[in-house]
Amino acid sequence: MTIDFSPVGFLGFDVFGTVVDWRTGVARASEPFLARHGIEVDPLVFADEWRALYQPAMQKVRAGERPWVKLEVLNRENLETVLSRHHADFGGIVEAELVDLNKAWERLDPWPDSVEGLSRLKGKFAIGPLSNGDIAGMLNLARFGALPWDVITGAEVTKSYKPMPQTYLRSADAVGLRPDQVGMVAAHNDDLKAARAAGLRTIFVCRPHEHGPNQTTDLYAKEDWDVIAESLTEVADALGGN
């Protein structure tokens, strides 16, 4: 049974965790760097620690404690914070290595269902990131993982970070649609709650291993979202994607 999304012209996607597997990709990129510099921490733990600084760093921007900066800048600052915690010898690390490691966020594998699901949905809707990632990062990530976006919306376009209302509202305006003509696709209940409050339609995709085997968050849909699915291919089934 398909769900009537006929008024919807654009699906905006959370990317990190919903479309791509950030944890495995960041750990993969971190492992040789950590080994080369004698930093004794499990690469998956390192990825978790780096990601744990993501929301606090954005909150400083949301709260007006610092001017708008792109996620690439926040990720780099957070990288240096985590390396400092593990007593990295910055004197022995060249700048190019830090730049390259920070780009781990642009070299993340899609979940196995992502490209097929997106391609099918693209047959019916315009699609694109509605993400906290910056435009260059989203572009490079799309090229790496063959993500078939039509357009990139989200944080850099709106100069705001989700879950602030303007991230959703200005993204809808950027693609020439009313909020109710936009669907937000995410694996995170808080993201969808904010999107719904802004007037968007909501699609939950369960990603129970985003944070590894012991994940405790977002294991199920906490509200009656418009669509609840186990994969992006299931979303395509529900919405009648080709």
C-alpha positions as CSV (number, residue, x, y, z in Angstrom):
1,M,0.0,0.0,0.0
2,T,1.5,3.3,-1.0
3,I,1.0,6.6,1.0
4,D,-0.3,9.7,-0.7
5,F,2.6,12.1,-0.9
6,S,1.2,13.7,-4.1
7,P,1.5,17.3,-2.8
8,V,5.2,16.7,-1.9
9,G,7.7,17.9,-4.5
10,F,11.0,17.5,-2.6
11,L,12.4,15.0,-0.1
12,G,15.2,16.3,2.1
13,F,17.5,13.8,3.7
14,D,19.5,13.7,6.9
15,V,22.8,12.2,5.6
16,F,25.1,11.2,8.5
17,G,23.6,8.1,9.9
18,T,20.5,8.0,7.7
19,V,22.1,7.7,4.2
20,V,25.7,6.9,5.1
21,D,27.5,4.9,7.7
22,W,29.7,7.5,9.4
23,R,31.1,5.4,12.2
24,T,32.7,2.7,10.0
25,G,34.0,5.2,7.5
26,V,35.6,7.5,10.1
27,A,37.2,4.6,11.9
28,R,38.6,3.2,8.6
29,A,40.2,6.6,7.8
30,S,41.4,7.1,11.4
31,E,43.1,3.7,11.9
32,P,46.3,4.3,9.8
33,F,46.6,7.8,11.2
34,L,46.4,6.6,14.8
35,A,48.8,3.8,14.2
36,R,51.3,6.1,12.4
37,H,51.4,8.5,15.4
38,G,51.3,5.9,18.2
39,I,47.9,7.0,19.5
40,E,46.6,3.9,21.3
41,V,42.8,4.1,20.9
42,D,40.4,1.8,19.1
43,P,39.5,3.5,15.8
44,L,35.8,2.9,16.4
45,V,36.1,4.5,19.8
46,F,37.9,7.4,18.3
47,A,35.1,7.8,15.7
48,D,32.5,7.8,18.5
49,E,34.5,10.4,20.5
50,W,34.8,12.6,17.5
51,R,31.1,12.4,16.7
52,A,30.2,13.0,20.3
53,L,31.5,16.6,20.0
54,Y,29.3,17.2,16.9
55,Q,26.1,18.5,18.6
56,P,27.8,20.5,21.4
57,A,29.9,22.3,18.7
58,M,26.8,23.2,16.7
59,Q,25.0,24.2,19.8
60,K,27.4,27.1,20.3
61,V,26.5,28.4,16.8
62,R,22.7,27.8,17.4
63,A,22.9,29.6,20.7
64,G,24.7,32.6,19.2
65,E,27.8,32.0,21.2
66,R,29.9,32.1,18.1
67,P,29.3,33.3,14.5
68,W,28.1,30.9,11.8
69,V,30.9,28.5,10.6
70,K,30.6,25.5,8.3
71,L,30.6,22.0,9.7
72,E,34.0,21.3,8.2
73,V,35.4,23.9,10.6
74,L,33.7,22.4,13.6
75,N,34.8,18.9,12.6
76,R,38.4,20.1,12.4
77,E,38.2,21.8,15.8
78,N,36.6,18.7,17.3
79,L,39.3,16.5,15.7
80,E,42.0,18.4,17.4
81,T,40.1,18.3,20.7
82,V,39.9,14.5,20.6
83,L,43.6,14.1,19.5
84,S,44.6,16.3,22.5
85,R,42.7,14.1,24.9
86,H,44.8,11.2,23.6
87,H,48.0,13.2,24.0
88,A,48.8,13.4,20.4
89,D,52.2,15.0,19.5
90,F,51.0,17.8,17.3
91,G,54.6,18.6,16.5
92,G,54.9,15.4,14.7
93,I,51.7,15.7,12.7
94,V,51.9,17.7,9.5
95,E,48.9,19.9,8.5
96,A,48.2,17.9,5.4
97,E,47.5,14.8,7.5
98,L,44.9,16.7,9.6
99,V,43.3,18.1,6.5
100,D,43.1,14.6,5.0
101,L,41.7,13.0,8.2
102,N,39.1,15.7,8.5
103,K,37.9,14.7,5.0
104,A,37.0,11.3,6.3
105,W,33.5,12.8,6.6
106,E,33.4,13.1,2.8
107,R,34.4,9.4,2.3
108,L,31.7,7.5,4.0
109,D,30.0,4.4,2.5
110,P,26.2,4.5,1.9
111,W,24.1,2.0,3.8
112,P,23.5,-1.0,1.4
113,D,20.0,0.1,0.6
114,S,20.7,3.8,0.2
115,V,21.7,4.2,-3.5
116,E,18.9,2.0,-4.7
117,G,16.3,3.7,-2.5
118,L,17.4,7.2,-3.5
119,S,17.5,6.3,-7.2
120,R,13.9,5.0,-7.0
121,L,12.7,8.0,-5.0
122,K,14.4,10.3,-7.5
123,G,12.0,9.0,-10.1
124,K,9.1,10.5,-8.3
125,F,10.5,13.4,-6.2
126,A,13.3,15.9,-6.3
127,I,15.8,14.8,-3.6
128,G,18.7,16.2,-1.8
129,P,20.5,16.6,1.6
130,L,18.7,18.6,4.2
131,S,21.8,18.1,6.4
132,N,24.0,19.9,8.8
133,G,26.9,19.2,6.4
134,D,28.3,22.0,4.2
135,I,27.9,22.1,0.5
136,A,31.4,21.1,-0.5
137,G,31.3,18.2,1.9
138,M,27.9,17.0,0.7
139,L,29.1,17.3,-2.9
140,N,32.2,15.3,-2.3
141,L,30.3,12.7,-0.3
142,A,27.8,12.3,-3.1
143,R,30.6,11.7,-5.6
144,F,32.3,9.2,-3.4
145,G,29.1,7.2,-2.7
146,A,27.2,7.8,-6.0
147,L,24.4,9.5,-4.2
148,P,22.0,10.8,-6.9
149,W,21.1,14.2,-5.4
150,D,19.2,16.9,-7.4
151,V,20.2,19.7,-5.2
152,I,21.9,20.4,-1.8
153,T,20.0,22.2,0.9
154,G,20.4,22.4,4.7
155,A,22.8,24.2,7.0
156,E,25.1,26.2,4.6
157,V,22.2,27.3,2.4
158,T,20.3,28.5,5.5
159,K,23.2,29.5,7.7
160,S,21.7,27.5,10.6
161,Y,21.9,24.1,12.1
162,K,19.1,21.6,12.6
163,P,17.0,21.4,14.6
164,M,16.5,25.1,14.3
165,P,13.2,25.8,12.4
166,Q,14.9,28.0,9.8
167,T,17.0,25.1,8.6
168,Y,13.9,23.4,7.4
169,L,11.9,26.5,6.4
170,R,14.7,28.1,4.4
171,S,15.5,24.8,2.7
172,A,11.9,24.5,1.6
173,D,12.0,28.1,0.3
174,A,15.2,27.4,-1.5
175,V,13.6,24.7,-3.6
176,G,10.5,26.9,-4.2
177,L,8.1,24.9,-2.0
178,R,5.9,25.3,1.0
179,P,6.9,23.4,4.1
180,D,4.0,21.0,3.7
181,Q,5.3,20.2,0.2
182,V,8.6,18.9,1.6
183,G,9.3,15.5,3.3
184,M,12.1,15.1,5.8
185,V,13.8,11.7,5.8
186,A,15.8,10.9,8.9
187,A,16.9,8.1,11.2
188,H,16.6,10.5,14.2
189,N,13.4,11.2,16.0
190,D,14.5,14.6,17.2
191,D,15.2,15.7,13.6
192,L,11.8,14.6,12.5
193,K,10.1,16.2,15.5
194,A,11.7,19.6,14.6
195,A,10.8,19.1,10.9
196,R,7.2,18.3,11.8
197,A,7.0,21.4,14.0
198,A,8.1,23.4,11.0
199,G,5.3,21.9,8.9
200,L,7.2,19.3,6.9
201,R,6.1,15.7,6.2
202,T,8.1,13.1,8.1
203,I,9.7,9.8,7.1
204,F,11.6,7.7,9.7
205,V,14.2,5.2,8.6
206,C,15.4,2.9,11.3
207,R,19.3,2.6,11.5
208,P,19.8,0.5,14.6
209,H,23.6,0.2,14.0
210,E,24.5,3.8,13.3
211,H,26.3,4.0,16.6
212,G,27.5,0.4,16.6
213,P,26.2,-2.8,18.1
214,N,25.3,-1.3,21.5
215,Q,23.2,1.6,20.2
216,T,20.5,2.8,22.6
217,T,19.0,5.7,20.7
218,D,16.5,5.9,17.8
219,L,15.9,2.2,17.8
220,Y,12.3,2.8,16.9
221,A,9.9,5.5,15.8
222,K,8.8,7.6,18.8
223,E,5.9,9.3,17.1
224,D,3.4,8.5,14.4
225,W,5.6,9.8,11.5
226,D,4.0,9.8,8.1
227,V,6.2,6.9,7.0
228,I,8.1,4.5,9.2
229,A,10.5,2.1,7.4
230,E,13.4,-0.2,7.9
231,S,15.3,1.0,4.8
232,L,15.2,3.6,2.0
233,T,14.0,0.9,-0.4
234,E,11.1,0.4,2.0
235,V,10.5,4.2,1.8
236,A,10.5,3.9,-2.0
237,D,7.9,1.1,-1.7
238,A,5.7,3.1,0.6
239,L,5.8,6.2,-1.6
240,G,5.6,4.5,-4.9
241,G,9.1,5.1,-6.1
242,N,9.9,3.5,-9.5
